[in-house]
Amino acid sequence: MRKGFQLTTVNAPVDEIWNTIRNFHGMSWTAGVTTKCVPARDVDPHTAGAKRVLNDAFQEILHELKAADHSIRYSVDGGPSPLNEVDGFIGLLRVSPNTDTDTSCVEWFSSWNGKDQETSEFCNPIYAAFLAELKSKAE
């Protein structure tokens, strides 16, 4: 299993960040990167089974949204190369409080089976850009 990871600290409380990211169909916080987010199933965006299509290319399904843990786990079930050449792509977005300050640690993990280097090189800049957009909007 291959893995990816991105991290940022945002100068905003956890609840503020969580309220921004928790809607699986609401990607406006990534507007500088995501040009289009379309719900692909008539399922509540906070419920497992919700599906979205990003930029007419990435098909993602929500597997778990845990409000208590401020985390979202989803799969990427289709996308451009190299994503269409890997199996079992799972993403996990999690927000945690920095205990000494009123800031948040936002982590984005991913794992998959298949092309390691190419998938990392493709995904890591996207996740870094998403986190930069979140940080810019929240601060």
N, C-alpha and C positions, 0 to 999 in steps of 0.2 A: 504494500500500500504506500502510495506517495503522499506527500503532505505539503501544504503551503500555509503561510501565516503572515498577517499584517497587523500592526498595532498603532494606535495613536492615543494621545491624551487630549481631552477636550475640556476647555474651561467652562463647563456647565454641569449642573447636577444630573445624576443618573436618571431621575424621573423625566427630566426635560428631553434628554437624548432618547430614552425609551419611547416617549410619546411621539417623537419624530420618526423613528424607524419601525415601529411595531406593526404598522399596516402593510401587509405583504403586497398589496396592490398599489400602495402609495410610495412611489419612488421619486417624488419631487425634490427630495433632499439630495438627489444625485443628478440634478438637472444639467450640470456641466458635462456629464458623462453619458447619462441615459437620455435619449431623445424621445423614447416612447415606451410606455409600460401599459400593456393591455391585459386585463383579467381574461383568462382562457377557460374558466369554469364558473358556473354560477354557485360559488361557495364563498361564504363569509371570509374576508381576508385575514381573519384571526384564527381560522380553523384549519386543522390538518386536511389536506386535500385541495386547498386553494392552489390555483395555478396561474402563472403570469408568463407573458412573453415580453422580453426586453429587446428593444431596438429591432423588432421583427426577426430576431436571430436566436435568442436564448430562451429555451423553455425550462421553467423552474417550477417545482412543486413544493409547497410547504408541508413539512412532516411534523413539526412541533414548534409551538410558540409557548414559551414559559414566562409568564409575567413575573413570577416570583424570582426567577433567575435572570430576567431581562435578556432572554436568549431566543434566537430563531434558528431552527435547523431545517434545511431544505436540500433538495437534490436538483442538479442540472441534468435534465433528461434529453437535451438536444441543443446543439449550437454549432458554431463554425469550427473548423479544424483549429486546434487539435482536440477540442472537447468532444467532437463527434467520433473520436477514435479512442476514447477512454471509457472505462466502465465504473459504475458506482460512485460518481462524483457527488460528494456531500459538502455543503457549506454550513458553517456555524458562525453566526454573528452574535456577539455577547457584549453587554455593557456592565461594567463593575465600578463601584465607587472607589476613588482614591481616599483612603481613610483619614489622611491628614488634612485634606483640603476638600472644597466643594467642587471637585472636578471628577471627570469620568475617564475610565480606561475602556477603549473600544477595541475589541479583538475580532479579527476575521480569520477563521481557520477553514481549511479545505483539505479534502482527502479524496483519492481516486486510485484506480488500478489502471496502469498503462503508461503512456508516454510521460516520463518524469520531467525532463528538462524543457521540452516544448510547452507542456501544459503550465509549468511554473512560470516560464517566461511570458506566456500569454495572460495568465490570470493575475499574477502578483501586481502588475501595473494597474490593472482595472480596479482591484480592491484598494490599492493605495490611492487611486484617484477618487473612488467613492468615499474613503475616509477623509481625504483632504476636503472634499465638498461638504461633508457633514461638519467637520471642524470649522470651516469657513462660515457656514450658515449659523452654527450655534454660538460662535464667539462674537 
